[in-house]
Amino acid sequence: MKKNILYLGFIGFQNLGDEVCYDAFTQRLALMPGYQAIPYDLREKPSVAEIFRRSPLRGVVLGGGSLLQGTAFIEPAFEAAGMGLPMWMFGTGVDYFTEDYAKELTSGTPQDTPQMFEDKELETDKIKKIIRHCRFAGVRGPLTYRFLSSVAGGDKVRIIGDPGLVYMPGKDASLLGLRPGNRFVAVNWGGSFGSIYGHDEVRTMAGLADGLRRLIDNLGYGILIYPMWEGDTEPCARLFEAVDRKGRCVLAPGVGTVNGVCRMLREAAFSIGLKLHANILSARMGTPFIALAYRSKCYDFAGSIDMSGQCISTSSQGIADFIISQARAIASERASMQKSMARYRESYRGQYEQLWQSITKTI
């Protein structure tokens, strides 16, 4: 009989970032005969008891991504804990802290009461019980760690990085034909329905476009603009038109594959990313990045690999200047940045192996 593990995560929405977290999980699970992942159907939202009746479960994994705010995943995780099912956290994170509270978490001196961006719901009592029930609570980064430690104590929680850092990419050349010269910057852009720091995607895009034109005109880079989600193809097209440097700036025709994006990022001089996993996959491929930090999860990840200095808030008025200054810094420090990212990847790979050992010892 298969050892069924319920995976809680944003699966089935054609978002490369969420899919790569699940792929990282199933890649490693495939090396363990007898185990099977069952992805949670977020559209139908069945109870864990319903799922158990159809496919008896041996455990539950809170997957990669920001699952611990709101109720979408807290409710099934809380139900699973009440059923006594073993539970693990696979690089899970919290998002939607206000910018000020994120800064407090970064400095290690947060207020007692968390401050949530756009009044996002935070079920601290249920989160505490879920953490206490976990056999292994591996989280994405230091902001999540410090918040959860304040809620449930730090004895259960440990930073293991985002699952995207341990994803094993395959071969896929789907985006290579778009390379704008041998020295190019991979640029991810998109939209978040205005739910970004500063609440002004138009102004943020204008600052980004200015920075990209200066990369082309002053520093001689080519630009490749690409989305991570189908809903971001139109915003990417608008950025492409705003840059207005045909020939030196190219636009991906749509969402590529995870492996194609990984290969493109590996060949880029550096990357600029809005969406979280654009930056995570860049780090996975050893390519320095500049993160347009649109919510707290961006600082959470960057802090996990000691690259918080690569982040600039989307509320900033100085995005273009930041891009140029960081481009120059990356050009001179690229090798040392690559070595640092490699050290963190290797360290987190070891942490994930401890998580897998916990699973196999339990079920």
Phi, psi and omega in degrees: 000137180294144173269095186280130176241121177282125179256116177267123181179171181278078184255140174094013181249014176057033174259116186301326181296313179291322180295324183291329175296315178293320179298321178297323178293311184289331176301312182286325179296329180296340178275000183243093182304137177097349180260147180217134178269137173242107181288137179289135181272097184290338178288316182276331180054053177291157174288158177295327178298320178298315180298318181298322180296323180281318184219097182310129185261146175254347180183173182226137177242124167279114192278190178290156182110175183268090188255352193262006169247161187076196183236350189306320182250340177297318183297308178295326178294319179295320177297316180299321178297319179295333178278354179081015180285135175301145185221146178225157176244123189255068181071032183289155180221170171247144177231181173073019167290146175297161181298320179295317180291325176299320178295322178295318177296321179298320181279349179085013182232060182285155172294163179295323182259119180295142179256121187255134177293131180057029176056037178299139182291142180221110184270078188295324180295316179290322178300317180301315181293323178296314180299316180297332181278338185295141172282331182206114183253083180268122186242167190290315188200184188292330178292314176298316181301312184293322178294311182294327177295324178289334181274314190238002184089150186270002184289334183264335191263138174217149178277124177236005179080171179284143179303334178301336180288339180249007175296141180253100183289147173260192182268130178199121184256025191296336181251357189294329182294349182267359187302121181273070182093176184278346183235092187228160177248128176275126186236118174262134177221165179179196178230161177220034177055035178079357183275062179229156175303129183095340177055031183216085181292330180294313180293320178298317179296323179296318177295320177296313180301320177298315179298321180292320177299320179291326174298321180286307189285322187260328185248355172079019179275152163269162182232134174238115182262131183215150176262162173251356184207145184305323180294349181263359182294321180291314175302323177297320178296322178294320177297317179303316179293323181292325179293318173056053176225066182302140182095317178263348177231126180237157184240126174297139184287348181179193180282126177276193173270161176302316182293323177295319177296319179300316182293320177299315181296324179298327183271348181286151174295317171198177181228159172234129185223137169273300185292143189306311187282349168297319179284323179296315179292329175297313177297322178299324182270004176079022181253121179303149184227159168244121183261126170275094190284100184266342170210177189295335181299333179293318176292325179301310179294312183302322178295333182290340178237022176057044178232034179300332178293350178271001182260141168227133182293146175291351175276353185287147174271354187244037184298314183298314179297320179298317180301315182292317180295320179288326177301317179292320179296318179297319180302325182268340186240015187302316183297317181291326177293320178297318179297319179297314179298322179296321179297316179294318179302315181294319179298315181290329176301319177296323178296319179295326177296325176295324176298314180297322178298322177297320178297311184291332178284339185265319184229000000 
